[in-house]
Amino acid sequence: MGILSFFTKNKTKVGSAQTAKERLQIIVAHEHPGSTVTPAYLPELQNEIIEVVKKYLTISDRDVKCELTDKVDSNMSVLEVNIAMPKS
Amino acid sequence: MGILSFFTKNKTKVGSAQTAKERLQIIVAHEHPGSTVTPAYLPELQNEIIEVVKKYLTISDRDVKCELTDKVDSNMSVLEVNIAMPKS
């Protein structure tokens, strides 16, 4: 299944009240076959990507939700950043 | 289907020769309901994200493949960055 589950998980949460909301979703998936070690750079990369996004969009930190998950079975580390935005 | 297709598309391409290769995949999906206009910032955001990744990983421009797609039916713009990495 891999990182597909991150999207299906979110899709099921979207109700009619949220339908009109703008949303930015950033997924960073690192496949590292042959190693079970999570890349150490991912949390820092996450912060830098959010800083870059802030140059282009007006977002506050409370609108940003981040999650770092390891899929041990597939040697994949997945960083998920969800940003809810005020309607432009 | 949404952006699920981007992942399934790549999965089907992975053969035995590529199995051991490290891969970084970055997906930026912007849902903008009520507007069919592609966010103008996405191509610039793409370049800045790649510059950030270069701080942490040794990659060359030829290893980076980018694709910007509009899903008109769901008012979603999807930026996909695929980076093949030398085995660490």
Backbone of each chain as nested JSON, in Angstrom:
{
  "chains": [
    {"id": "A", "residues": [
      {"number": 1, "name": "MET", "atoms": {"N": [0.822, -1.193, 0.0], "CA": [0.0, 0.0, 0.0], "C": [0.865, 1.256, 0.0]}},
      {"number": 2, "name": "GLY", "atoms": {"N": [1.937, 1.245, 0.823], "CA": [2.878, 2.358, 0.806], "C": [2.239, 3.665, 1.219]}},
      {"number": 3, "name": "ILE", "atoms": {"N": [2.636, 4.745, 0.541], "CA": [2.177, 6.052, 0.979], "C": [0.793, 6.382, 0.428]}},
      {"number": 4, "name": "LEU", "atoms": {"N": [0.205, 5.49, -0.324], "CA": [-1.16, 5.727, -0.8], "C": [-2.109, 5.96, 0.355]}},
      {"number": 5, "name": "SER", "atoms": {"N": [-1.832, 5.296, 1.477], "CA": [-2.742, 5.365, 2.615], "C": [-2.859, 6.781, 3.167]}},
      {"number": 6, "name": "PHE", "atoms": {"N": [-1.814, 7.588, 3.009], "CA": [-1.877, 8.952, 3.524], "C": [-2.953, 9.761, 2.81]}},
      {"number": 7, "name": "PHE", "atoms": {"N": [-3.103, 9.503, 1.535], "CA": [-4.085, 10.264, 0.783], "C": [-5.494, 9.746, 1.037]}},
      {"number": 8, "name": "THR", "atoms": {"N": [-5.663, 8.451, 1.031], "CA": [-6.989, 7.893, 1.26], "C": [-7.471, 8.252, 2.659]}},
      {"number": 9, "name": "LYS", "atoms": {"N": [-6.543, 8.281, 3.612], "CA": [-6.884, 8.647, 4.982], "C": [-7.484, 10.046, 5.013]}},
      {"number": 10, "name": "ASN", "atoms": {"N": [-6.863, 10.963, 4.319], "CA": [-7.352, 12.338, 4.317], "C": [-8.67, 12.477, 3.561]}},
      {"number": 11, "name": "LYS", "atoms": {"N": [-8.77, 11.746, 2.489], "CA": [-9.962, 11.873, 1.661], "C": [-11.217, 11.505, 2.443]}},
      {"number": 12, "name": "THR", "atoms": {"N": [-11.115, 10.502, 3.276], "CA": [-12.297, 10.053, 3.993], "C": [-12.731, 11.071, 5.039]}},
      {"number": 13, "name": "LYS", "atoms": {"N": [-11.809, 11.96, 5.444], "CA": [-12.142, 12.958, 6.458], "C": [-12.868, 14.166, 5.872]}},
      {"number": 14, "name": "VAL", "atoms": {"N": [-12.78, 14.344, 4.577], "CA": [-13.324, 15.557, 3.972], "C": [-14.845, 15.488, 3.946]}},
      {"number": 15, "name": "GLY", "atoms": {"N": [-15.473, 16.34, 4.731], "CA": [-16.926, 16.408, 4.75], "C": [-17.392, 17.615, 3.985]}},
      {"number": 16, "name": "SER", "atoms": {"N": [-18.693, 17.831, 3.962], "CA": [-19.233, 18.936, 3.181], "C": [-18.755, 20.28, 3.713]}},
      {"number": 17, "name": "ALA", "atoms": {"N": [-18.526, 20.377, 5.026], "CA": [-18.111, 21.643, 5.625], "C": [-16.693, 22.013, 5.183]}},
      {"number": 18, "name": "GLN", "atoms": {"N": [-15.896, 21.025, 4.866], "CA": [-14.509, 21.299, 4.501], "C": [-14.297, 21.384, 2.994]}},
      {"number": 19, "name": "THR", "atoms": {"N": [-15.322, 21.089, 2.252], "CA": [-15.146, 20.94, 0.816], "C": [-14.573, 22.191, 0.164]}},
      {"number": 20, "name": "ALA", "atoms": {"N": [-14.973, 23.377, 0.665], "CA": [-14.573, 24.606, -0.004], "C": [-13.227, 25.137, 0.473]}},
      {"number": 21, "name": "LYS", "atoms": {"N": [-12.607, 24.458, 1.402], "CA": [-11.366, 24.961, 1.963], "C": [-10.173, 24.634, 1.057]}},
      {"number": 22, "name": "GLU", "atoms": {"N": [-9.312, 25.61, 0.916], "CA": [-8.088, 25.347, 0.168], "C": [-7.119, 24.582, 1.041]}},
      {"number": 23, "name": "ARG", "atoms": {"N": [-6.391, 23.694, 0.399], "CA": [-5.5, 22.842, 1.173], "C": [-4.231, 22.587, 0.374]}},
      {"number": 24, "name": "LEU", "atoms": {"N": [-3.131, 22.67, 1.064], "CA": [-1.863, 22.343, 0.43], "C": [-1.285, 21.136, 1.148]}},
      {"number": 25, "name": "GLN", "atoms": {"N": [-0.949, 20.145, 0.386], "CA": [-0.41, 18.923, 0.972], "C": [0.957, 18.635, 0.348]}},
      {"number": 26, "name": "ILE", "atoms": {"N": [1.927, 18.457, 1.205], "CA": [3.279, 18.163, 0.727], "C": [3.7, 16.81, 1.283]}},
      {"number": 27, "name": "ILE", "atoms": {"N": [4.093, 15.932, 0.389], "CA": [4.549, 14.602, 0.787], "C": [6.004, 14.437, 0.352]}},
      {"number": 28, "name": "VAL", "atoms": {"N": [6.856, 14.108, 1.282], "CA": [8.245, 13.789, 0.951], "C": [8.468, 12.327, 1.312]}},
      {"number": 29, "name": "ALA", "atoms": {"N": [8.653, 11.51, 0.317], "CA": [8.833, 10.079, 0.547], "C": [10.239, 9.672, 0.133]}},
      {"number": 30, "name": "HIS", "atoms": {"N": [10.971, 9.094, 1.062], "CA": [12.337, 8.657, 0.777], "C": [12.395, 7.136, 0.854]}},
      {"number": 31, "name": "GLU", "atoms": {"N": [12.575, 6.526, -0.275], "CA": [12.772, 5.071, -0.313], "C": [14.248, 4.795, -0.119]}},
      {"number": 32, "name": "HIS", "atoms": {"N": [14.576, 4.034, 0.896], "CA": [15.997, 3.739, 1.148], "C": [16.188, 2.229, 1.314]}},
      {"number": 33, "name": "PRO", "atoms": {"N": [16.121, 1.507, 0.215], "CA": [16.261, 0.05, 0.265], "C": [17.639, -0.352, 0.796]}},
      {"number": 34, "name": "GLY", "atoms": {"N": [17.666, -1.392, 1.555], "CA": [18.935, -1.878, 2.094], "C": [19.293, -1.215, 3.404]}},
      {"number": 35, "name": "SER", "atoms": {"N": [18.49, -0.262, 3.86], "CA": [18.75, 0.406, 5.135], "C": [17.434, 0.628, 5.865]}},
      {"number": 36, "name": "THR", "atoms": {"N": [17.428, 0.357, 7.153], "CA": [16.209, 0.587, 7.924], "C": [16.292, 1.894, 8.711]}},
      {"number": 37, "name": "VAL", "atoms": {"N": [17.375, 2.622, 8.491], "CA": [17.589, 3.859, 9.247], "C": [16.819, 5.01, 8.595]}},
      {"number": 38, "name": "THR", "atoms": {"N": [16.054, 5.696, 9.384], "CA": [15.337, 6.871, 8.895], "C": [16.328, 7.991, 8.58]}},
      {"number": 39, "name": "PRO", "atoms": {"N": [16.229, 8.593, 7.4], "CA": [17.147, 9.689, 7.081], "C": [17.024, 10.807, 8.119]}},
      {"number": 40, "name": "ALA", "atoms": {"N": [18.149, 11.213, 8.695], "CA": [18.149, 12.185, 9.789], "C": [17.758, 13.58, 9.32]}},
      {"number": 41, "name": "TYR", "atoms": {"N": [17.882, 13.81, 8.03], "CA": [17.642, 15.169, 7.539], "C": [16.165, 15.515, 7.416]}},
      {"number": 42, "name": "LEU", "atoms": {"N": [15.296, 14.52, 7.472], "CA": [13.889, 14.768, 7.143], "C": [13.202, 15.834, 8.015]}},
      {"number": 43, "name": "PRO", "atoms": {"N": [13.37, 15.8, 9.349], "CA": [12.715, 16.864, 10.139], "C": [13.212, 18.265, 9.785]}},
      {"number": 44, "name": "GLU", "atoms": {"N": [14.508, 18.402, 9.527], "CA": [15.039, 19.713, 9.14], "C": [14.531, 20.137, 7.766]}},
      {"number": 45, "name": "LEU", "atoms": {"N": [14.493, 19.16, 6.864], "CA": [13.973, 19.433, 5.527], "C": [12.529, 19.913, 5.616]}},
      {"number": 46, "name": "GLN", "atoms": {"N": [11.777, 19.294, 6.491], "CA": [10.386, 19.683, 6.715], "C": [10.288, 21.171, 7.07]}},
      {"number": 47, "name": "ASN", "atoms": {"N": [11.09, 21.619, 8.031], "CA": [11.036, 23.021, 8.458], "C": [11.428, 23.968, 7.328]}},
      {"number": 48, "name": "GLU", "atoms": {"N": [12.42, 23.566, 6.565], "CA": [12.865, 24.451, 5.479], "C": [11.822, 24.55, 4.369]}},
      {"number": 49, "name": "ILE", "atoms": {"N": [11.163, 23.435, 4.081], "CA": [10.126, 23.461, 3.05], "C": [8.975, 24.363, 3.493]}},
      {"number": 50, "name": "ILE", "atoms": {"N": [8.615, 24.298, 4.771], "CA": [7.539, 25.161, 5.276], "C": [7.942, 26.632, 5.161]}},
      {"number": 51, "name": "GLU", "atoms": {"N": [9.214, 26.928, 5.445], "CA": [9.679, 28.307, 5.307], "C": [9.575, 28.784, 3.861]}},
      {"number": 52, "name": "VAL", "atoms": {"N": [9.885, 27.893, 2.932], "CA": [9.779, 28.24, 1.516], "C": [8.327, 28.512, 1.14]}},
      {"number": 53, "name": "VAL", "atoms": {"N": [7.42, 27.651, 1.613], "CA": [5.999, 27.821, 1.304], "C": [5.497, 29.164, 1.832]}},
      {"number": 54, "name": "LYS", "atoms": {"N": [6.025, 29.573, 2.985], "CA": [5.588, 30.838, 3.599], "C": [5.956, 32.06, 2.762]}},
      {"number": 55, "name": "LYS", "atoms": {"N": [6.94, 31.9, 1.875], "CA": [7.281, 33.008, 0.993], "C": [6.157, 33.28, -0.006]}},
      {"number": 56, "name": "TYR", "atoms": {"N": [5.431, 32.207, -0.325], "CA": [4.435, 32.323, -1.394], "C": [3.003, 32.411, -0.88]}},
      {"number": 57, "name": "LEU", "atoms": {"N": [2.775, 31.852, 0.29], "CA": [1.413, 31.797, 0.816], "C": [1.387, 32.318, 2.247]}},
      {"number": 58, "name": "THR", "atoms": {"N": [0.303, 32.974, 2.585], "CA": [0.146, 33.473, 3.94], "C": [-0.424, 32.357, 4.812]}},
      {"number": 59, "name": "ILE", "atoms": {"N": [0.444, 31.761, 5.574], "CA": [0.007, 30.69, 6.469], "C": [0.607, 30.932, 7.851]}},
      {"number": 60, "name": "SER", "atoms": {"N": [-0.09, 30.446, 8.841], "CA": [0.456, 30.532, 10.204], "C": [0.841, 29.129, 10.66]}},
      {"number": 61, "name": "ASP", "atoms": {"N": [1.693, 29.07, 11.653], "CA": [2.186, 27.778, 12.118], "C": [1.057, 26.861, 12.6]}},
      {"number": 62, "name": "ARG", "atoms": {"N": [0.008, 27.453, 13.122], "CA": [-1.083, 26.609, 13.637], "C": [-1.874, 25.949, 12.506]}},
      {"number": 63, "name": "ASP", "atoms": {"N": [-1.688, 26.433, 11.281], "CA": [-2.372, 25.814, 10.143], "C": [-1.581, 24.631, 9.578]}},
      {"number": 64, "name": "VAL", "atoms": {"N": [-0.377, 24.45, 10.096], "CA": [0.511, 23.432, 9.539], "C": [0.541, 22.192, 10.434]}},
      {"number": 65, "name": "LYS", "atoms": {"N": [0.262, 21.061, 9.844], "CA": [0.33, 19.799, 10.583], "C": [1.331, 18.876, 9.89]}},
      {"number": 66, "name": "CYS", "atoms": {"N": [2.287, 18.387, 10.665], "CA": [3.339, 17.556, 10.092], "C": [3.346, 16.185, 10.746]}},
      {"number": 67, "name": "GLU", "atoms": {"N": [3.743, 15.208, 9.974], "CA": [3.81, 13.836, 10.474], "C": [4.941, 13.109, 9.756]}},
      {"number": 68, "name": "LEU", "atoms": {"N": [5.769, 12.466, 10.534], "CA": [6.864, 11.682, 9.956], "C": [6.641, 10.216, 10.319]}},
      {"number": 69, "name": "THR", "atoms": {"N": [6.576, 9.39, 9.302], "CA": [6.243, 7.987, 9.519], "C": [7.258, 7.091, 8.835]}},
      {"number": 70, "name": "ASP", "atoms": {"N": [7.595, 6.013, 9.483], "CA": [8.463, 5.015, 8.856], "C": [7.652, 3.788, 8.473]}},
      {"number": 71, "name": "LYS", "atoms": {"N": [7.807, 3.404, 7.24], "CA": [7.196, 2.164, 6.777], "C": [8.313, 1.129, 6.731]}},
      {"number": 72, "name": "VAL", "atoms": {"N": [8.48, 0.425, 7.817], "CA": [9.625, -0.475, 7.945], "C": [9.588, -1.571, 6.884]}},
      {"number": 73, "name": "ASP", "atoms": {"N": [8.379, -2.04, 6.572], "CA": [8.27, -3.155, 5.633], "C": [8.746, -2.789, 4.236]}},
      {"number": 74, "name": "SER", "atoms": {"N": [8.655, -1.515, 3.882], "CA": [9.084, -1.12, 2.543], "C": [10.311, -0.202, 2.563]}},
      {"number": 75, "name": "ASN", "atoms": {"N": [10.953, -0.065, 3.747], "CA": [12.113, 0.828, 3.873], "C": [11.824, 2.219, 3.305]}},
      {"number": 76, "name": "MET", "atoms": {"N": [10.694, 2.741, 3.702], "CA": [10.301, 4.049, 3.207], "C": [10.001, 4.977, 4.386]}},
      {"number": 77, "name": "SER", "atoms": {"N": [10.559, 6.168, 4.334], "CA": [10.243, 7.188, 5.329], "C": [9.402, 8.254, 4.644]}},
      {"number": 78, "name": "VAL", "atoms": {"N": [8.296, 8.584, 5.275], "CA": [7.368, 9.508, 4.643], "C": [7.118, 10.704, 5.548]}},
      {"number": 79, "name": "LEU", "atoms": {"N": [7.382, 11.867, 5.009], "CA": [7.096, 13.109, 5.703], "C": [5.86, 13.726, 5.062]}},
      {"number": 80, "name": "GLU", "atoms": {"N": [4.862, 14.001, 5.885], "CA": [3.604, 14.535, 5.375], "C": [3.354, 15.895, 6.013]}},
      {"number": 81, "name": "VAL", "atoms": {"N": [3.157, 16.904, 5.193], "CA": [2.846, 18.245, 5.688], "C": [1.494, 18.661, 5.114]}},
      {"number": 82, "name": "ASN", "atoms": {"N": [0.561, 18.937, 6.0], "CA": [-0.762, 19.397, 5.571], "C": [-0.96, 20.835, 6.011]}},
      {"number": 83, "name": "ILE", "atoms": {"N": [-1.345, 21.679, 5.084], "CA": [-1.537, 23.093, 5.385], "C": [-2.941, 23.514, 4.961]}},
      {"number": 84, "name": "ALA", "atoms": {"N": [-3.726, 23.939, 5.945], "CA": [-5.056, 24.476, 5.644], "C": [-4.908, 25.967, 5.404]}},
      {"number": 85, "name": "MET", "atoms": {"N": [-5.512, 26.462, 4.339], "CA": [-5.292, 27.864, 3.991], "C": [-6.58, 28.649, 4.036]}},
      {"number": 86, "name": "PRO", "atoms": {"N": [-6.47, 29.916, 4.396], "CA": [-7.644, 30.779, 4.287], "C": [-8.022, 30.897, 2.827]}},
      {"number": 87, "name": "LYS", "atoms": {"N": [-9.303, 30.946, 2.568], "CA": [-9.771, 31.011, 1.188], "C": [-9.284, 32.301, 0.541]}},
      {"number": 88, "name": "SER", "atoms": {"N": [-8.659, 32.167, -0.623], "CA": [-8.113, 33.36, -1.292], "C": [-9.167, 34.014, -2.164]}}
    ]},
    {"id": "B", "residues": [
      {"number": 1, "name": "MET", "atoms": {"N": [-9.944, 9.589, -8.214], "CA": [-8.619, 8.979, -8.131], "C": [-7.607, 9.987, -7.582]}},
      {"number": 2, "name": "GLY", "atoms": {"N": [-7.68, 11.247, -8.041], "CA": [-6.806, 12.28, -7.49], "C": [-5.338, 11.989, -7.751]}},
      {"number": 3, "name": "ILE", "atoms": {"N": [-4.527, 12.334, -6.766], "CA": [-3.087, 12.214, -6.971], "C": [-2.575, 10.809, -6.695]}},
      {"number": 4, "name": "LEU", "atoms": {"N": [-3.47, 9.89, -6.384], "CA": [-3.053, 8.5, -6.191], "C": [-2.37, 7.962, -7.438]}},
      {"number": 5, "name": "SER", "atoms": {"N": [-2.836, 8.441, -8.588], "CA": [-2.32, 7.904, -9.845], "C": [-0.831, 8.162, -10.019]}},
      {"number": 6, "name": "PHE", "atoms": {"N": [-0.326, 9.236, -9.412], "CA": [1.092, 9.534, -9.553], "C": [1.955, 8.445, -8.92]}},
      {"number": 7, "name": "PHE", "atoms": {"N": [1.467, 7.911, -7.826], "CA": [2.239, 6.898, -7.142], "C": [2.111, 5.547, -7.828]}},
      {"number": 8, "name": "THR", "atoms": {"N": [0.9, 5.193, -8.221], "CA": [0.715, 3.902, -8.881], "C": [1.46, 3.877, -10.206]}},
      {"number": 9, "name": "LYS", "atoms": {"N": [1.479, 5.024, -10.885], "CA": [2.195, 5.123, -12.155], "C": [3.67, 4.781, -11.964]}},
      {"number": 10, "name": "ASN", "atoms": {"N": [4.255, 5.345, -10.924], "CA": [5.668, 5.092, -10.674], "C": [5.918, 3.665, -10.221]}},
      {"number": 11, "name": "LYS", "atoms": {"N": [5.023, 3.142, -9.398], "CA": [5.216, 1.806, -8.878], "C": [5.29, 0.773, -9.996]}},
      {"number": 12, "name": "THR", "atoms": {"N": [4.469, 0.963, -11.021], "CA": [4.455, -0.025, -12.085], "C": [5.741, 0.005, -12.906]}},
      {"number": 13, "name": "LYS", "atoms": {"N": [6.466, 1.129, -12.835], "CA": [7.693, 1.242, -13.616], "C": [8.891, 0.578, -12.928]}},
      {"number": 14, "name": "VAL", "atoms": {"N": [8.761, 0.351, -11.634], "CA": [9.903, -0.133, -10.885], "C": [10.165, -1.602, -11.214]}},
      {"number": 15, "name": "GLY", "atoms": {"N": [11.264, -1.859, -11.856], "CA": [11.641, -3.223, -12.174], "C": [12.71, -3.713, -11.225]}},
      {"number": 16, "name": "SER", "atoms": {"N": [13.199, -4.917, -11.416], "CA": [14.187, -5.483, -10.504], "C": [15.492, -4.705, -10.537]}},
      {"number": 17, "name": "ALA", "atoms": {"N": [15.816, -4.134, -11.693], "CA": [17.069, -3.39, -11.803], "C": [17.038, -2.108, -10.977]}},
      {"number": 18, "name": "GLN", "atoms": {"N": [15.843, -1.571, -10.752], "CA": [15.741, -0.313, -10.039], "C": [15.44, -0.506, -8.552]}},
      {"number": 19, "name": "THR", "atoms": {"N": [15.2, -1.719, -8.158], "CA": [14.706, -1.967, -6.816], "C": [15.627, -1.416, -5.739]}},
      {"number": 20, "name": "ALA", "atoms": {"N": [16.95, -1.501, -5.972], "CA": [17.89, -1.129, -4.927], "C": [18.231, 0.358, -4.929]}},
      {"number": 21, "name": "LYS", "atoms": {"N": [17.651, 1.104, -5.84], "CA": [18.002, 2.514, -5.96], "C": [17.247, 3.356, -4.933]}},
      {"number": 22, "name": "GLU", "atoms": {"N": [17.971, 4.277, -4.321], "CA": [17.3, 5.2, -3.416], "C": [16.551, 6.235, -4.237]}},
      {"number": 23, "name": "ARG", "atoms": {"N": [15.415, 6.635, -3.703], "CA": [14.58, 7.548, -4.462], "C": [13.91, 8.513, -3.501]}},
      {"number": 24, "name": "LEU", "atoms": {"N": [13.895, 9.757, -3.875], "CA": [13.187, 10.761, -3.098], "C": [12.069, 11.311, -3.966]}},
      {"number": 25, "name": "GLN", "atoms": {"N": [10.879, 11.286, -3.425], "CA": [9.74, 11.762, -4.188], "C": [9.043, 12.854, -3.382]}},
      {"number": 26, "name": "ILE", "atoms": {"N": [8.834, 13.984, -4.018], "CA": [8.17, 15.1, -3.353], "C": [6.911, 15.451, -4.147]}},
      {"number": 27, "name": "ILE", "atoms": {"N": [5.799, 15.442, -3.454], "CA": [4.529, 15.782, -4.089], "C": [3.96, 17.01, -3.401]}},
      {"number": 28, "name": "VAL", "atoms": {"N": [3.667, 18.03, -4.175], "CA": [2.983, 19.206, -3.64], "C": [1.624, 19.282, -4.327]}},
      {"number": 29, "name": "ALA", "atoms": {"N": [0.573, 19.068, -3.555], "CA": [-0.782, 19.075, -4.115], "C": [-1.554, 20.244, -3.535]}},
      {"number": 30, "name": "HIS", "atoms": {"N": [-2.044, 21.092, -4.394], "CA": [-2.812, 22.252, -3.957], "C": [-4.254, 22.096, -4.431]}},
      {"number": 31, "name": "GLU", "atoms": {"N": [-5.127, 21.884, -3.484], "CA": [-6.56, 21.831, -3.789], "C": [-7.089, 23.245, -3.719]}},
      {"number": 32, "name": "HIS", "atoms": {"N": [-7.679, 23.72, -4.805], "CA": [-8.212, 25.08, -4.809], "C": [-9.652, 25.073, -5.321]}},
      {"number": 33, "name": "PRO", "atoms": {"N": [-10.566, 24.608, -4.487], "CA": [-11.976, 24.534, -4.89], "C": [-12.522, 25.92, -5.191]}},
      {"number": 34, "name": "GLY", "atoms": {"N": [-13.375, 25.998, -6.194], "CA": [-13.969, 27.28, -6.547], "C": [-13.124, 28.061, -7.533]}},
      {"number": 35, "name": "SER", "atoms": {"N": [-11.934, 27.545, -7.855], "CA": [-11.079, 28.23, -8.821], "C": [-10.422, 27.203, -9.73]}},
      {"number": 36, "name": "THR", "atoms": {"N": [-10.407, 27.513, -11.022], "CA": [-9.773, 26.595, -11.957], "C": [-8.373, 27.078, -12.332]}},
      {"number": 37, "name": "VAL", "atoms": {"N": [-7.949, 28.166, -11.713], "CA": [-6.66, 28.754, -12.051], "C": [-5.531, 28.034, -11.301]}},
      {"number": 38, "name": "THR", "atoms": {"N": [-4.533, 27.609, -12.038], "CA": [-3.367, 26.982, -11.422], "C": [-2.586, 28.013, -10.608]}},
      {"number": 39, "name": "PRO", "atoms": {"N": [-2.245, 27.692, -9.37], "CA": [-1.456, 28.646, -8.583], "C": [-0.136, 28.97, -9.288]}},
      {"number": 40, "name": "ALA", "atoms": {"N": [0.115, 30.26, -9.477], "CA": [1.273, 30.689, -10.252], "C": [2.585, 30.415, -9.541]}},
      {"number": 41, "name": "TYR", "atoms": {"N": [2.517, 30.209, -8.247], "CA": [3.756, 30.074, -7.484], "C": [4.38, 28.681, -7.599]}},
      {"number": 42, "name": "LEU", "atoms": {"N": [3.626, 27.715, -8.1], "CA": [4.105, 26.323, -8.044], "C": [5.45, 26.085, -8.744]}},
      {"number": 43, "name": "PRO", "atoms": {"N": [5.661, 26.601, -9.967], "CA": [6.975, 26.356, -10.585], "C": [8.13, 26.942, -9.787]}},
      {"number": 44, "name": "GLU", "atoms": {"N": [7.931, 28.127, -9.202], "CA": [8.993, 28.731, -8.391], "C": [9.21, 27.946, -7.103]}},
      {"number": 45, "name": "LEU", "atoms": {"N": [8.101, 27.516, -6.522], "CA": [8.196, 26.706, -5.302], "C": [8.987, 25.432, -5.583]}},
      {"number": 46, "name": "GLN", "atoms": {"N": [8.733, 24.852, -6.749], "CA": [9.461, 23.652, -7.165], "C": [10.969, 23.879, -7.12]}},
      {"number": 47, "name": "ASN", "atoms": {"N": [11.428, 24.974, -7.719], "CA": [12.865, 25.252, -7.75], "C": [13.437, 25.469, -6.355]}},
      {"number": 48, "name": "GLU", "atoms": {"N": [12.684, 26.14, -5.525], "CA": [13.192, 26.419, -4.178], "C": [13.255, 25.14, -3.341]}},
      {"number": 49, "name": "ILE", "atoms": {"N": [12.288, 24.268, -3.513], "CA": [12.303, 23.001, -2.771], "C": [13.51, 22.165, -3.194]}},
      {"number": 50, "name": "ILE", "atoms": {"N": [13.807, 22.164, -4.49], "CA": [14.97, 21.405, -4.976], "C": [16.255, 21.976, -4.383]}},
      {"number": 51, "name": "GLU", "atoms": {"N": [16.329, 23.304, -4.283], "CA": [17.518, 23.927, -3.682], "C": [17.664, 23.516, -2.222]}},
      {"number": 52, "name": "VAL", "atoms": {"N": [16.548, 23.426, -1.513], "CA": [16.58, 23.0, -0.115], "C": [17.068, 21.55, -0.011]}},
      {"number": 53, "name": "VAL", "atoms": {"N": [16.552, 20.696, -0.884], "CA": [16.955, 19.283, -0.86], "C": [18.452, 19.148, -1.107]}},
      {"number": 54, "name": "LYS", "atoms": {"N": [18.986, 20.013, -1.965], "CA": [20.416, 19.958, -2.302], "C": [21.308, 20.274, -1.101]}},
      {"number": 55, "name": "LYS", "atoms": {"N": [20.746, 20.948, -0.111], "CA": [21.534, 21.212, 1.098], "C": [21.807, 19.923, 1.865]}},
      {"number": 56, "name": "TYR", "atoms": {"N": [20.882, 18.971, 1.73], "CA": [20.958, 17.763, 2.548], "C": [21.465, 16.552, 1.771]}},
      {"number": 57, "name": "LEU", "atoms": {"N": [21.241, 16.548, 0.472], "CA": [21.596, 15.386, -0.33], "C": [22.414, 15.816, -1.541]}},
      {"number": 58, "name": "THR", "atoms": {"N": [23.345, 14.964, -1.917], "CA": [24.148, 15.255, -3.099], "C": [23.407, 14.767, -4.332]}},
      {"number": 59, "name": "ILE", "atoms": {"N": [22.815, 15.701, -5.027], "CA": [22.078, 15.347, -6.243], "C": [22.476, 16.316, -7.354]}},
      {"number": 60, "name": "SER", "atoms": {"N": [22.363, 15.836, -8.573], "CA": [22.62, 16.717, -9.702], "C": [21.301, 16.977, -10.424]}},
      {"number": 61, "name": "ASP", "atoms": {"N": [21.294, 18.043, -11.201], "CA": [20.054, 18.437, -11.869], "C": [19.515, 17.339, -12.788]}},
      {"number": 62, "name": "ARG", "atoms": {"N": [20.418, 16.551, -13.342], "CA": [19.948, 15.513, -14.284], "C": [19.237, 14.377, -13.566]}},
      {"number": 63, "name": "ASP", "atoms": {"N": [19.398, 14.312, -12.235], "CA": [18.702, 13.282, -11.464], "C": [17.286, 13.709, -11.081]}},
      {"number": 64, "name": "VAL", "atoms": {"N": [16.975, 14.964, -11.374], "CA": [15.698, 15.517, -10.923], "C": [14.709, 15.584, -12.085]}},
      {"number": 65, "name": "LYS", "atoms": {"N": [13.55, 14.987, -11.878], "CA": [12.496, 15.061, -12.886], "C": [11.257, 15.703, -12.256]}},
      {"number": 66, "name": "CYS", "atoms": {"N": [10.753, 16.741, -12.92], "CA": [9.614, 17.472, -12.369], "C": [8.441, 17.437, -13.341]}},
      {"number": 67, "name": "GLU", "atoms": {"N": [7.262, 17.472, -12.77], "CA": [6.062, 17.458, -13.58], "C": [4.979, 18.243, -12.847]}},
      {"number": 68, "name": "LEU", "atoms": {"N": [4.341, 19.149, -13.566], "CA": [3.244, 19.927, -12.986], "C": [1.976, 19.587, -13.752]}},
      {"number": 69, "name": "THR", "atoms": {"N": [0.979, 19.125, -13.042], "CA": [-0.239, 18.646, -13.681], "C": [-1.454, 19.291, -13.048]}},
      {"number": 70, "name": "ASP", "atoms": {"N": [-2.432, 19.617, -13.873], "CA": [-3.707, 20.122, -13.351], "C": [-4.774, 19.055, -13.486]}},
      {"number": 71, "name": "LYS", "atoms": {"N": [-5.448, 18.815, -12.371], "CA": [-6.598, 17.924, -12.399], "C": [-7.829, 18.811, -12.395]}},
      {"number": 72, "name": "VAL", "atoms": {"N": [-8.301, 19.156, -13.585], "CA": [-9.376, 20.137, -13.7], "C": [-10.637, 19.66, -12.993]}},
      {"number": 73, "name": "ASP", "atoms": {"N": [-10.901, 18.346, -13.07], "CA": [-12.143, 17.832, -12.505], "C": [-12.205, 17.989, -10.99]}},
      {"number": 74, "name": "SER", "atoms": {"N": [-11.039, 18.02, -10.339], "CA": [-11.045, 18.144, -8.877], "C": [-10.428, 19.455, -8.404]}},
      {"number": 75, "name": "ASN", "atoms": {"N": [-10.181, 20.386, -9.346], "CA": [-9.545, 21.668, -8.99], "C": [-8.292, 21.463, -8.162]}},
      {"number": 76, "name": "MET", "atoms": {"N": [-7.47, 20.556, -8.618], "CA": [-6.241, 20.249, -7.9], "C": [-5.039, 20.412, -8.831]}},
      {"number": 77, "name": "SER", "atoms": {"N": [-4.03, 21.122, -8.345], "CA": [-2.772, 21.238, -9.083], "C": [-1.723, 20.425, -8.344]}},
      {"number": 78, "name": "VAL", "atoms": {"N": [-1.027, 19.599, -9.079], "CA": [-0.083, 18.686, -8.447], "C": [1.302, 18.871, -9.039]}},
      {"number": 79, "name": "LEU", "atoms": {"N": [2.234, 19.165, -8.168], "CA": [3.637, 19.269, -8.562], "C": [4.35, 18.025, -8.059]}},
      {"number": 80, "name": "GLU", "atoms": {"N": [4.995, 17.326, -8.973], "CA": [5.663, 16.08, -8.627], "C": [7.157, 16.217, -8.929]}},
      {"number": 81, "name": "VAL", "atoms": {"N": [7.977, 15.967, -7.937], "CA": [9.433, 16.004, -8.118], "C": [9.999, 14.635, -7.762]}},
      {"number": 82, "name": "ASN", "atoms": {"N": [10.647, 14.003, -8.713], "CA": [11.263, 12.705, -8.485], "C": [12.778, 12.833, -8.571]}},
      {"number": 83, "name": "ILE", "atoms": {"N": [13.455, 12.36, -7.551], "CA": [14.91, 12.471, -7.511], "C": [15.517, 11.082, -7.315]}},
      {"number": 84, "name": "ALA", "atoms": {"N": [16.291, 10.652, -8.293], "CA": [17.016, 9.388, -8.158], "C": [18.36, 9.694, -7.521]}},
      {"number": 85, "name": "MET", "atoms": {"N": [18.726, 8.919, -6.516], "CA": [19.947, 9.231, -5.772], "C": [20.97, 8.13, -5.888]}},
      {"number": 86, "name": "PRO", "atoms": {"N": [22.249, 8.507, -5.901], "CA": [23.286, 7.486, -5.827], "C": [23.172, 6.756, -4.506]}},
      {"number": 87, "name": "LYS", "atoms": {"N": [23.423, 5.462, -4.531], "CA": [23.293, 4.655, -3.318], "C": [24.295, 5.137, -2.271]}},
      {"number": 88, "name": "SER", "atoms": {"N": [23.798, 5.427, -1.067], "CA": [24.685, 5.947, -0.02], "C": [25.342, 4.811, 0.745]}}
    ]}
  ]
}
